[in-house]
Amino acid sequence: MEAPEERAGEEEPPGSGEEELPGPDSGEEELPGPDSGEEELLVPDSGEEPPGPESGEELPESGEEPPGPDSGEEPPGPGSGEELPESGEEPPGPESGEEPPAFQYTSDPVAGPGAEMDPSEVTIQGCECQGALCCPGVCACLPHGDNYCERRLLSAQKPVLECNVLCRCGESCANRETQRGQQWQLQVCPVPGKGWGVRTLESIASGRYVCEYVGEILGAEEARRRIRAQHPGASNYIIAVREHLHSGHTLHTYVDPTYKGNIGRFLNHSCQPNLVMVPVRTHSMVPRLALFAARDIQAGEELCYDYSGMAFNIIPESGHQPGKEEDTSRHRKKCLCGTAPCTGYLPYDATLYTAT
């Protein structure tokens, strides 16, 4: 949730075996299967999330203007579960009154420069199940067994395919968990030493869906261009997901919420996280980066996930290991999670800094 290629760190999609689903044009698409064992999320040592009031960090100079009001996207409405200041903008900075960088709110991934697929297009056929109950062995969307039980994720180690808009089952089907939207009261807040972060205002049970990491879906070259254009001290939001299939193929997905995103962009890294990122597919082969509670979380806790995706995923020996490429010292940033197993540095993927 390698995973988000290292936010330009790393997380690997749960499960890497091979599964084939018929595509809309009669071709066959390959989905990660249960035996591949690898999902890598990568986040280049970008520093801990959004720049804080003392960091003096600026948005990466990507050559693109943040989307304007004519884009057609609207900010979160009432009942979205995301708490923003009464002004409708981000909360003020910790002490200086400074605000986080402006961005355009979107609850769904959007196609960005170089994207091979538009995430809004329906490219996966639905099931023929009747009623609200889809069962393994019968439902085409459950090839590896149930994904959820009492609204809790059963395993982060296998690929998750949910029922979609083409399925004949009803919207009350239990296999549509991430499509129900954010269910918890979350708050963007200042975090000592880190700048901005996200905390939950209510307790969340282990396995429950929390939120999604939403942004622009980029092509590999555009992701590298944006990374290389960043100021050395700037925060990086780009996350790369590598899904290793049983067939030996690797699926790459690059998500950048720098200019278009949701509350997920404010989540900090932790070497002992309370969230796990899992690529979930609904109607498109482009995965949605869903974050689930890795344990019971108490009200008031800061929400964090492992940018590398290694905390809860099994990475094959041949899989990409973040931070192992040549001399990466100039890109490395200190990890401020403060946990016992802290590695000292944020996950890092040098491949996003080099030309191909």
KAFEN-V284209 format. One record per pair of residues at least 12 apart in sequence whose ideal C-beta (glycine too) atoms are under 10 Angstrom apart, sorted by the first residue. I is the first residue (numbers start at 1). GAP is how many residues later the second one is. Records with the same first field share a line. If there is no record, write none. Layout:
I->GAP ; GAP
This chain:
1->12 ; 13 ; 38 ; 39 ; 40 ; 155 ; 212 ; 238 ; 240 ; 242 ; 252 ; 274 ; 275 ; 276 ; 277 ; 278 ; 279 ; 286 ; 287 ; 288 ; 289 ; 290 ; 291 ; 304 ; 305 ; 308 ; 311 ; 312
2->36 ; 37 ; 38 ; 39 ; 40 ; 41 ; 237 ; 238 ; 239 ; 240 ; 241 ; 242 ; 248 ; 250 ; 306 ; 307 ; 308 ; 311 ; 313 ; 317 ; 318 ; 319 ; 320 ; 345 ; 347 ; 349
3->35 ; 36 ; 37 ; 38 ; 39 ; 40 ; 210 ; 236 ; 237 ; 238 ; 239 ; 240 ; 250 ; 273 ; 274 ; 275 ; 276 ; 286 ; 302 ; 303 ; 304 ; 305 ; 306 ; 307 ; 308 ; 309 ; 310 ; 312 ; 319 ; 344
4->35 ; 36 ; 37 ; 38 ; 39 ; 209 ; 211 ; 233 ; 234 ; 235 ; 236 ; 237 ; 238 ; 249 ; 250 ; 251 ; 252 ; 273 ; 275 ; 285 ; 301 ; 303 ; 304 ; 305 ; 343 ; 345
5->35 ; 36 ; 37 ; 38 ; 39 ; 215 ; 218 ; 222 ; 233 ; 234 ; 235 ; 236 ; 237 ; 247 ; 248 ; 249 ; 250 ; 302 ; 303 ; 304 ; 315 ; 317 ; 342 ; 344 ; 346 ; 347
6->34 ; 35 ; 36 ; 37 ; 38 ; 39 ; 40 ; 230 ; 232 ; 233 ; 234 ; 235 ; 236 ; 263 ; 301 ; 302 ; 303 ; 314 ; 316 ; 317 ; 340 ; 341 ; 342 ; 343 ; 344 ; 345 ; 346
7->34 ; 35 ; 36 ; 37 ; 38 ; 39 ; 42 ; 206 ; 228 ; 229 ; 230 ; 231 ; 232 ; 233 ; 248 ; 249 ; 250 ; 258 ; 260 ; 262 ; 298 ; 300 ; 301 ; 302 ; 339 ; 340 ; 341 ; 342 ; 345
8->34 ; 35 ; 36 ; 37 ; 38 ; 215 ; 216 ; 218 ; 219 ; 222 ; 228 ; 229 ; 230 ; 231 ; 232 ; 246 ; 248 ; 299 ; 314 ; 323 ; 338 ; 339 ; 340 ; 341 ; 342 ; 343 ; 344 ; 345
9->31 ; 32 ; 33 ; 34 ; 35 ; 36 ; 37 ; 227 ; 229 ; 230 ; 231 ; 260 ; 297 ; 298 ; 299 ; 300 ; 301 ; 313 ; 314 ; 336 ; 337 ; 338 ; 339 ; 340 ; 343
10->29 ; 30 ; 31 ; 32 ; 33 ; 34 ; 229 ; 230 ; 231 ; 232 ; 296 ; 297 ; 298 ; 299 ; 300 ; 303 ; 305 ; 309 ; 310 ; 311 ; 312 ; 313 ; 337 ; 338 ; 339 ; 341
11->28 ; 29 ; 30 ; 31 ; 32 ; 202 ; 228 ; 229 ; 230 ; 231 ; 265 ; 266 ; 267 ; 268 ; 278 ; 294 ; 295 ; 296 ; 297 ; 298 ; 299 ; 300 ; 301 ; 302 ; 304 ; 311 ; 336
12->20 ; 24 ; 25 ; 26 ; 27 ; 28 ; 29 ; 30 ; 229 ; 230 ; 231 ; 232 ; 265 ; 267 ; 296 ; 297 ; 298 ; 300 ; 301 ; 302 ; 303 ; 304 ; 307 ; 308
13->18 ; 19 ; 23 ; 24 ; 25 ; 26 ; 27 ; 28 ; 143 ; 145 ; 146 ; 147 ; 228 ; 229 ; 230 ; 231 ; 232 ; 238 ; 240 ; 264 ; 265 ; 266 ; 267 ; 268 ; 274 ; 276 ; 296 ; 300
14->18 ; 20 ; 22 ; 23 ; 24 ; 25 ; 139 ; 141 ; 142 ; 143 ; 144 ; 145 ; 146 ; 229 ; 262 ; 263 ; 264 ; 265 ; 266 ; 295 ; 298 ; 299 ; 300
15->16 ; 17 ; 18 ; 19 ; 20 ; 21 ; 22 ; 23 ; 24 ; 129 ; 140 ; 141 ; 142 ; 143 ; 144 ; 145 ; 228 ; 229 ; 230 ; 231 ; 263 ; 264 ; 298 ; 299
16->16 ; 17 ; 18 ; 19 ; 20 ; 21 ; 22 ; 23 ; 24 ; 141 ; 142 ; 143 ; 226 ; 227 ; 228 ; 229 ; 230 ; 231 ; 233 ; 234 ; 235 ; 297 ; 298 ; 299 ; 300 ; 303
17->14 ; 15 ; 16 ; 17 ; 18 ; 19 ; 20 ; 21 ; 126 ; 127 ; 141 ; 142 ; 227 ; 228 ; 229 ; 230
18->12 ; 13 ; 14 ; 15 ; 16 ; 17 ; 18 ; 141 ; 227 ; 228 ; 229 ; 230 ; 231
19->12 ; 13 ; 14 ; 15 ; 17 ; 124 ; 125 ; 139 ; 140 ; 142 ; 226 ; 227
20->13 ; 123 ; 227
21->102 ; 103 ; 104 ; 119 ; 120 ; 122 ; 140 ; 260 ; 264
22->102 ; 103 ; 118
23->100 ; 101 ; 102 ; 262
24->97 ; 98 ; 99 ; 100 ; 101 ; 142
25->98
27->96
29->94 ; 95 ; 96 ; 252 ; 256
30->213 ; 215 ; 216 ; 217 ; 219 ; 221 ; 255
31->93 ; 112 ; 113 ; 128 ; 129 ; 130 ; 212 ; 214 ; 220 ; 248 ; 250 ; 254 ; 256
32->126 ; 127 ; 128 ; 129 ; 211 ; 212 ; 213 ; 214 ; 215 ; 217 ; 218 ; 219 ; 247 ; 249 ; 255
33->110 ; 111 ; 125 ; 126 ; 212 ; 213 ; 214
34->109 ; 110 ; 111 ; 121 ; 123 ; 124 ; 125 ; 212
35->109 ; 123 ; 210 ; 211
36->122 ; 123 ; 207 ; 208 ; 209 ; 210 ; 211 ; 212 ; 213 ; 214 ; 278 ; 280 ; 283
37->120 ; 121 ; 207 ; 209 ; 276 ; 277 ; 278 ; 279 ; 282
38->119 ; 204 ; 205 ; 206 ; 207 ; 212 ; 271 ; 275 ; 276 ; 277 ; 278 ; 280 ; 281 ; 282
39->117 ; 118 ; 119 ; 120 ; 202 ; 203 ; 204 ; 205 ; 212 ; 238 ; 239 ; 240 ; 248 ; 270 ; 271 ; 273 ; 274 ; 275 ; 276 ; 280
40->200 ; 201 ; 202 ; 203 ; 204 ; 210 ; 212 ; 268 ; 269 ; 270 ; 273 ; 275 ; 276 ; 279 ; 280 ; 281 ; 282 ; 307 ; 309
41->172 ; 198 ; 199 ; 200 ; 201 ; 212 ; 214 ; 235 ; 236 ; 237 ; 238 ; 248 ; 264 ; 265 ; 266 ; 267 ; 268 ; 269 ; 270 ; 272 ; 281 ; 306 ; 308
42->196 ; 197 ; 198 ; 199 ; 200 ; 210 ; 212 ; 265 ; 266 ; 267 ; 278 ; 280 ; 281 ; 305 ; 306 ; 307 ; 308 ; 309 ; 310
43->193 ; 194 ; 195 ; 196 ; 197 ; 226 ; 262 ; 263 ; 264 ; 265 ; 266 ; 279 ; 303 ; 304 ; 305 ; 306 ; 309
44->183 ; 186 ; 192 ; 194 ; 195 ; 196 ; 263 ; 278 ; 279 ; 284 ; 287 ; 288 ; 289 ; 302 ; 303 ; 304 ; 305 ; 306 ; 307 ; 308 ; 309
45->191 ; 224 ; 262 ; 277 ; 278 ; 283 ; 284 ; 285 ; 286 ; 287 ; 288 ; 289 ; 290 ; 300 ; 301 ; 302 ; 303 ; 304 ; 305
46->14 ; 181 ; 184 ; 188 ; 189 ; 190 ; 191 ; 192 ; 193 ; 223 ; 261 ; 285 ; 287 ; 300 ; 301 ; 302
47->147 ; 148 ; 186 ; 187 ; 188 ; 189 ; 221 ; 222 ; 286 ; 287 ; 288 ; 289 ; 299
48->143 ; 145 ; 146 ; 147 ; 148 ; 149 ; 187 ; 219 ; 220 ; 221 ; 222 ; 256 ; 259 ; 285 ; 286 ; 287 ; 288 ; 289 ; 298
49->51 ; 142 ; 145 ; 146 ; 147 ; 148 ; 149 ; 186 ; 187 ; 188 ; 216 ; 217 ; 218 ; 219 ; 220 ; 255 ; 258 ; 287
50->40 ; 50 ; 51 ; 53 ; 138 ; 141 ; 144 ; 145 ; 146 ; 147 ; 185 ; 187 ; 208 ; 215 ; 216 ; 217 ; 218
51->42 ; 47 ; 49 ; 50 ; 143 ; 144 ; 145 ; 182 ; 183 ; 184
52->41 ; 42 ; 43 ; 44 ; 46 ; 48 ; 138 ; 139 ; 140 ; 141 ; 142 ; 143 ; 144 ; 145 ; 183
53->39 ; 40 ; 41 ; 42 ; 43 ; 44 ; 45 ; 46 ; 47 ; 137 ; 142 ; 143
54->39 ; 40 ; 41 ; 42 ; 44 ; 139 ; 141
55->43 ; 139 ; 140 ; 178 ; 179 ; 180
56->42 ; 177 ; 178
57->44 ; 138 ; 173 ; 174 ; 175 ; 176 ; 177 ; 178
58->43 ; 172 ; 173 ; 175 ; 176 ; 177
59->42 ; 43 ; 44 ; 171 ; 172 ; 175 ; 176 ; 178 ; 199 ; 200
60->41 ; 166 ; 167 ; 168 ; 169 ; 170 ; 171 ; 174 ; 175 ; 176 ; 177 ; 178 ; 196 ; 198 ; 199
61->165 ; 168 ; 169 ; 170 ; 173
62->51 ; 160 ; 163 ; 164 ; 165 ; 166 ; 167 ; 168 ; 176 ; 194 ; 196 ; 197
63->162 ; 163 ; 166
64->48 ; 49 ; 152 ; 158 ; 162 ; 165 ; 194 ; 195
65->194
66->35 ; 36 ; 37 ; 38 ; 192 ; 193 ; 194
67->36 ; 37 ; 39 ; 43 ; 149 ; 192 ; 193
68->36
69->35
71->33 ; 35 ; 39 ; 188 ; 189
72->34
73->31 ; 32 ; 33 ; 34 ; 35 ; 37 ; 187
74->30 ; 31 ; 32 ; 33
75->13 ; 14 ; 29 ; 30 ; 31 ; 32
76->12 ; 29 ; 30 ; 31 ; 106 ; 186 ; 187
77->30
79->102 ; 103
80->25 ; 27 ; 101 ; 102 ; 106 ; 182 ; 183
81->100 ; 101 ; 102 ; 103 ; 104 ; 105 ; 120 ; 129 ; 130 ; 182
82->23 ; 25 ; 99 ; 100 ; 102 ; 103 ; 104 ; 105 ; 106 ; 116 ; 129 ; 180 ; 181 ; 182
83->102 ; 103 ; 104 ; 105 ; 106 ; 115 ; 116 ; 118 ; 180
84->21 ; 103 ; 104 ; 179
85->14 ; 103
87->12
88->17
89->13
90->12 ; 13 ; 98 ; 106 ; 176
91->96 ; 97 ; 98 ; 99 ; 105 ; 175
92->98
93->97 ; 102 ; 103
94->95 ; 96 ; 97 ; 98 ; 100 ; 101 ; 102
95->95
98->92 ; 97
99->97
100->88 ; 90 ; 95 ; 96 ; 135 ; 165 ; 166
101->95 ; 133 ; 134 ; 136 ; 157 ; 158 ; 164
102->157
103->112 ; 134 ; 154 ; 155 ; 156 ; 157 ; 158 ; 159 ; 162
104->153 ; 155 ; 156 ; 157
105->109 ; 152 ; 155 ; 156 ; 157 ; 158
106->108 ; 109 ; 110 ; 151 ; 153 ; 154 ; 155 ; 156
107->74 ; 75 ; 104 ; 105 ; 107 ; 154 ; 155 ; 156
108->12 ; 104 ; 106 ; 152 ; 154 ; 180
109->103 ; 104 ; 105 ; 106 ; 107 ; 108 ; 144 ; 146 ; 148 ; 151 ; 152 ; 153 ; 175 ; 177 ; 178 ; 179 ; 180
110->104 ; 105 ; 106 ; 107 ; 149 ; 150 ; 151
111->105 ; 106 ; 107 ; 108 ; 175
112->103 ; 104 ; 105 ; 106 ; 107 ; 110 ; 111 ; 114 ; 142 ; 143 ; 144 ; 147 ; 148
113->103 ; 104 ; 105 ; 106 ; 108 ; 109 ; 110 ; 112 ; 113 ; 143
114->102 ; 103 ; 104 ; 105 ; 106 ; 107 ; 108 ; 109 ; 110 ; 111 ; 140
115->101 ; 102 ; 103 ; 104 ; 107 ; 138 ; 139 ; 171
116->101 ; 102 ; 103 ; 104 ; 136 ; 137 ; 169 ; 170
117->100 ; 136 ; 167 ; 168 ; 169
118->99 ; 166 ; 168
119->95 ; 97 ; 98 ; 134 ; 136 ; 163 ; 164 ; 165 ; 166 ; 167 ; 168 ; 169
120->97 ; 163 ; 164 ; 166
121->162 ; 163 ; 164 ; 165
122->42 ; 43 ; 44 ; 160 ; 161 ; 162
123->41 ; 158 ; 160 ; 161 ; 162 ; 163
124->16 ; 17 ; 37 ; 38 ; 39 ; 40 ; 41 ; 42 ; 43 ; 157 ; 158 ; 159 ; 160 ; 161
125->15 ; 16 ; 39 ; 41 ; 42 ; 158
126->13 ; 14 ; 15 ; 37 ; 38 ; 39 ; 40 ; 41 ; 42 ; 43 ; 157
127->12 ; 13 ; 14 ; 15 ; 34 ; 36 ; 37 ; 39 ; 40 ; 41 ; 42 ; 46 ; 48
128->12 ; 39 ; 40 ; 41
129->12 ; 13 ; 34 ; 38 ; 39 ; 40 ; 41 ; 44 ; 46
130->38 ; 39 ; 40
131->37 ; 38 ; 39 ; 41 ; 42
132->37 ; 38 ; 39 ; 40 ; 41 ; 42 ; 43 ; 44
133->36 ; 37 ; 39 ; 40 ; 41 ; 42
134->12 ; 13 ; 28 ; 29 ; 33 ; 34 ; 35 ; 36 ; 39 ; 40 ; 41 ; 42
135->40
136->39
139->22 ; 24 ; 28 ; 30 ; 34 ; 36
140->21 ; 23 ; 27
141->19 ; 20 ; 21 ; 22 ; 23 ; 26 ; 28 ; 32 ; 34 ; 35 ; 140 ; 141
142->18 ; 19 ; 20 ; 21 ; 33
143->15 ; 16 ; 18
144->14 ; 15 ; 16 ; 17
145->13
146->28 ; 29
147->12 ; 13 ; 14 ; 15 ; 16 ; 27 ; 28 ; 29 ; 30 ; 31 ; 131 ; 133
148->12 ; 14 ; 26 ; 27 ; 28 ; 29 ; 30 ; 59 ; 60 ; 61 ; 144
149->25 ; 58
150->24 ; 55 ; 57 ; 58
151->23 ; 26 ; 29 ; 32 ; 54 ; 56 ; 57 ; 58
152->25 ; 53 ; 54 ; 55 ; 56 ; 57 ; 140 ; 141
153->24 ; 25 ; 53 ; 54 ; 55 ; 56 ; 123 ; 125 ; 127 ; 137 ; 139 ; 140 ; 141
154->53
155->52 ; 123
156->51 ; 120 ; 121 ; 122 ; 134 ; 136 ; 138 ; 153 ; 155 ; 156 ; 157
157->121 ; 155 ; 156 ; 157
158->120
159->84 ; 86 ; 119 ; 120 ; 121 ; 122 ; 128
160->15 ; 17 ; 18 ; 118 ; 119 ; 120 ; 121 ; 122 ; 127 ; 128 ; 130 ; 132
161->14 ; 119 ; 120 ; 121 ; 126
162->12 ; 13 ; 14 ; 15 ; 16 ; 17 ; 118 ; 119 ; 120 ; 121 ; 126 ; 128
163->12 ; 13 ; 16 ; 119 ; 120
164->12 ; 15 ; 117 ; 118 ; 119 ; 120
165->14 ; 117 ; 118
166->117
167->115 ; 116
175->107
176->106
177->30 ; 31 ; 32 ; 103 ; 113 ; 115
178->31 ; 32 ; 33 ; 34 ; 100 ; 102 ; 103 ; 104 ; 110 ; 111 ; 112 ; 113 ; 114
179->30 ; 101 ; 103 ; 104 ; 109
180->29
181->28 ; 30 ; 31
182->27 ; 28 ; 29 ; 30 ; 80 ; 81 ; 82
183->19 ; 21 ; 25 ; 26 ; 27 ; 28
184->16 ; 17 ; 18 ; 19 ; 20 ; 24 ; 25 ; 26 ; 27 ; 109 ; 113 ; 115 ; 119
185->14 ; 15 ; 16 ; 17 ; 114
186->12 ; 13 ; 14 ; 15 ; 16 ; 18 ; 24 ; 25 ; 77 ; 78 ; 80 ; 81 ; 117
187->12 ; 13 ; 14 ; 76 ; 79 ; 113 ; 116
188->75 ; 77 ; 78 ; 79
189->12 ; 77 ; 113
191->75 ; 77 ; 111 ; 113 ; 145
192->144
193->143 ; 145
194->74 ; 75 ; 108 ; 110 ; 142 ; 143 ; 144
195->40 ; 71 ; 73 ; 141
196->39 ; 69 ; 70 ; 71 ; 72
197->69 ; 70 ; 71 ; 105 ; 106 ; 107
198->12 ; 13 ; 65 ; 66 ; 67 ; 68 ; 69 ; 70 ; 77 ; 103 ; 104 ; 105 ; 106
199->98 ; 100 ; 101 ; 102 ; 103 ; 104
200->74 ; 93 ; 97 ; 98 ; 99 ; 100 ; 101 ; 102 ; 103
201->98 ; 99
202->95 ; 96 ; 97 ; 98
203->90 ; 93 ; 94 ; 95 ; 96 ; 97 ; 98
204->70 ; 71 ; 88 ; 89 ; 91 ; 92 ; 93 ; 94 ; 95 ; 97 ; 99
205->88 ; 90 ; 91 ; 92
206->68 ; 86 ; 87 ; 88 ; 89 ; 90 ; 91
207->69 ; 85 ; 86 ; 87 ; 88 ; 89
208->84 ; 85 ; 88 ; 89
209->69 ; 71 ; 81 ; 82 ; 83 ; 84
210->53 ; 54 ; 57 ; 64 ; 65 ; 66 ; 80 ; 81 ; 82 ; 83 ; 84 ; 87 ; 93 ; 95
211->51 ; 52 ; 53 ; 56 ; 64 ; 78 ; 79 ; 80 ; 81 ; 92
212->43 ; 49 ; 50 ; 51 ; 52 ; 65 ; 68 ; 76 ; 77 ; 78 ; 79
213->24 ; 26 ; 28 ; 42 ; 44 ; 48 ; 49 ; 50 ; 51 ; 52 ; 54 ; 62 ; 64 ; 75 ; 76 ; 77 ; 78 ; 92
214->41 ; 43 ; 46 ; 47 ; 48 ; 49 ; 50 ; 51 ; 74 ; 75
215->22 ; 23 ; 24 ; 39 ; 40 ; 41 ; 42 ; 43 ; 44 ; 45 ; 46 ; 47 ; 49 ; 50 ; 74
216->21 ; 22 ; 38 ; 39 ; 40 ; 41 ; 42 ; 43 ; 44 ; 45
217->36 ; 37 ; 38 ; 39 ; 67 ; 69 ; 70
218->20 ; 22 ; 35 ; 36 ; 37 ; 38
219->33 ; 35
220->20 ; 32 ; 33 ; 34 ; 131 ; 132 ; 136
221->33 ; 134 ; 135
222->16 ; 32 ; 34
223->15 ; 16 ; 17 ; 29 ; 30 ; 31 ; 32 ; 33 ; 128 ; 129
224->14 ; 16 ; 30 ; 127 ; 128 ; 129 ; 130 ; 131 ; 132
225->127 ; 130
226->12 ; 28 ; 30 ; 32 ; 33 ; 126
227->13 ; 27 ; 29 ; 104 ; 122 ; 124 ; 125 ; 126 ; 127
228->124 ; 125 ; 126 ; 127
230->28 ; 101 ; 123
232->98 ; 99 ; 101
233->100
234->24
235->23 ; 30 ; 98
236->20 ; 22 ; 71 ; 95 ; 97 ; 110 ; 112 ; 116
237->18 ; 19 ; 20 ; 21 ; 22 ; 24 ; 27 ; 28 ; 29
238->16 ; 17 ; 18 ; 19 ; 20 ; 111 ; 114
239->14 ; 15 ; 16 ; 17 ; 18 ; 25 ; 26 ; 38 ; 50 ; 68 ; 70 ; 110
240->12 ; 13 ; 14 ; 15 ; 16 ; 80 ; 109 ; 111 ; 112
241->12 ; 13 ; 14 ; 36 ; 38 ; 46 ; 48 ; 68
242->67 ; 73 ; 77 ; 78 ; 107 ; 109
243->36 ; 44
244->71 ; 72 ; 74 ; 75 ; 76
248->70
250->69 ; 70
251->28 ; 34 ; 35 ; 36
253->26 ; 32 ; 33 ; 34 ; 35 ; 36
254->98
255->31 ; 32 ; 33 ; 34
257->32
263->40
264->13 ; 25 ; 26 ; 27 ; 39 ; 41
266->37
267->24 ; 35 ; 36 ; 37 ; 38 ; 40
268->34 ; 35 ; 36 ; 37 ; 39 ; 67 ; 68 ; 69 ; 78
269->35 ; 36 ; 37 ; 38 ; 39 ; 64 ; 66 ; 67 ; 68 ; 73 ; 77 ; 78
270->32 ; 33 ; 34 ; 35 ; 36 ; 37 ; 41 ; 65 ; 66 ; 67 ; 68 ; 69 ; 71 ; 72
271->33 ; 35 ; 36 ; 37 ; 39 ; 40 ; 64 ; 66 ; 67 ; 68 ; 69 ; 70 ; 71 ; 72 ; 73 ; 74 ; 75 ; 76
272->22 ; 32 ; 34 ; 39 ; 65 ; 66 ; 67 ; 68 ; 69 ; 70
273->18 ; 21 ; 22 ; 30 ; 31 ; 32 ; 33 ; 34 ; 38 ; 39 ; 64 ; 66
274->17 ; 19 ; 20 ; 21 ; 22 ; 23 ; 24 ; 27 ; 28 ; 29 ; 30 ; 31
275->15 ; 16 ; 17 ; 18 ; 19 ; 20 ; 22 ; 28 ; 29 ; 30 ; 31 ; 36 ; 37
276->14 ; 15 ; 16 ; 17 ; 18 ; 19 ; 29 ; 30 ; 33 ; 35 ; 36 ; 37
277->12 ; 13 ; 14 ; 15 ; 17 ; 28 ; 29 ; 30 ; 32 ; 34 ; 35 ; 36
278->12 ; 13 ; 14 ; 31 ; 34 ; 35
279->30
280->12
289->16
291->12 ; 13 ; 14
292->13 ; 20
294->12 ; 17 ; 18
302->35
304->33 ; 35
306->31 ; 41
307->15 ; 28 ; 39 ; 40 ; 41 ; 42
308->12 ; 13 ; 14 ; 15 ; 35 ; 38 ; 39 ; 40 ; 41
309->13 ; 38
310->12 ; 33 ; 37
311->30
320->29 ; 31
321->26 ; 28
322->23 ; 24 ; 25 ; 26 ; 27 ; 28 ; 29
323->20 ; 22 ; 23 ; 24 ; 25 ; 26 ; 27
324->24 ; 25 ; 26
325->23 ; 24 ; 25 ; 26 ; 28 ; 29
326->24 ; 28
327->23
328->17 ; 20 ; 21 ; 22 ; 25
329->16
330->23
331->14 ; 15 ; 17 ; 18 ; 19 ; 21 ; 22
332->12 ; 13 ; 14 ; 15 ; 16
333->12 ; 13 ; 14 ; 15
334->12
335->12
